[in-house]
Amino acid sequence: MNLVENQYKVIELLLVEDNYSDYILTKECFELQKLALNLHHVVNGEECMQFLLKQDKYATSPTPDIILLDINLPVMDGREVLAEIIKHEKLKCIPVVVLTTSQADKDILDMYKLRCSSYLTKPVDFNNFREVITQLSSYWFTVVAMPHTDNE
């Protein structure tokens, strides 16, 4: 997909985040970007995989263009999610951006070993968080050539 196509396509973004306040904050920051974006939200790794594999209540869910993934999740954590994603041919091309509070070198290394596309640390301050989302949006939704992930 080239830059011109990105400008007219509605972005399907899956946010995997168990903290409701962080979900609302992320949602508000994306709304400020005024993007053509559908933000889908799940609260744990198991729901993420159900969404991606179109199981149960997610049977008609769209294939996301990008996933924002927290590491520390209940039921199935972010590490386990990435390990599962790379096992599935249809899923492993979806960019996964880790968005988490952890700044631990081990977490960063582990997530890159599992093939995350980027690793971002969540700032605690709203303005800094908004700037991270602005830069993420600018990079992923206007600069990067995204894979075409239509439902098959």
N, C-alpha and C positions, 0 to 999 in steps of 0.2 A: 504494500500500500504506500503510495507516495504522499507527499505533503498536501497536495490539493485534495486527494481523497480523504485524508484525515480531517480536513476542515469541514467536511459535509457529513461525516459519519457520526452517529451517536455512539459514544464510548460506553461499553458495558464494563463496569468496574465492580469487582467483588472485594469487599472489606471484611476481613476475618478478625474480629475484635470482640473480646469478652467484656470490656469495660464500657458501660453504656455512656458515660461522660465523654470518653475518647471517641466513641462513635458519633455522638452529637457534634463534638468539636470538629471532627473530620468532615462530617456532612456540611456544617456551616462554612468551613473553609473552601470546600469545593463549590458550594453555592455562590460564594463571593467571586469565584473564577468565571462564572457565567458560561460554563462549558455545556455542550450538548452531551450530557453524561447521565447514565442511569446507574445510581449507586445501589448495589445489592449488599445486604449485610447478613452475616452469620456469626454466631457467638462462640463456636468452637471448631476444632479441626475435623471432627466427625461430620458436622453439618457442612463444612466446606467441601469435603469429599462427596457427600450426597449431592450437593449443588453441582459440583463439577461433573459427576457421573450421571446426573439427572435421575436421581433415585427418590422414591417416596414423594414427599410434598414438593420436591424440586424437579419433577419430571419434565416440566415445560420451561425450566429456567434457561436463559441464554448462556452461550459459552462466553465467559468474560474475555475481554481484550487484555486485561491486566488484573493481577491480584495484589492487594495490599494485605500483608500477613503479619500478625503479631507472633511473637515466639511463645510467650507464656500463656497458654490457653488451657482451659479445662478439657477433659475427656481425651483429646488428642492434641498434642502441642504442635507448634510450628515446624519443628524439626521432623516430626513424624509426617506432617502434611507434605512437606517438600520431598521426603523420601518416597511417599506414595505417588506424588505427581510425576516424578521422573520415571516411574515404572509404566506409565500409561502413554502410549504413542500419541494419542490425540490431545493429551494434556501438557506434555513436557515442553511444547513450544510456547505456552502462555507465559509471558513475563511475570515473575513474582518479585515484588519489592517488599522486603522486610521493613516494617515500620514498628519499632519497639522501643521500650525505655532502656533496654540493656546496652551498655557500652563496653561490655566485657570482651576482651580480645578473643577468648575461646568461643563465645557465641557468634561473633563476626566471622571467624574462620570456619566454624562448623556450618554456618548457613551458606557461605560461599562454596564449601566442599559439596554441599547438597545442591548446588547450581542455582542459588538465588540470583536474580538479575541485578539487584542493588540492595544495599543495607542502609537504612536511615534510622537515626536515633530521634525519638520524639522529644522535642523541647517541651518544658513544662509551662513556659510563658505563651499566652495566646498569640501575641504578635510574631514571635519566633516560629511557633507552630504554623501559623498562617503562611509565613514566608517559605517554610519547608514545602507546604502543599502547593504554593505558587510555583516554586522551582520544579517540583516534581511534575506538575501539570505542564509547565512550559517544555520541559525535556521530553516526557513520555508522550504527550499528546500533540506536539507541534514539530519536534526535531526528529524523533526516532521513527524509523520505518517499522510499523507494527506488523506482525504476521496476521494474515487473514484467518479468522477463527470462526467462520460461519458454522452453524449447526450442521452436522452431517448425518 
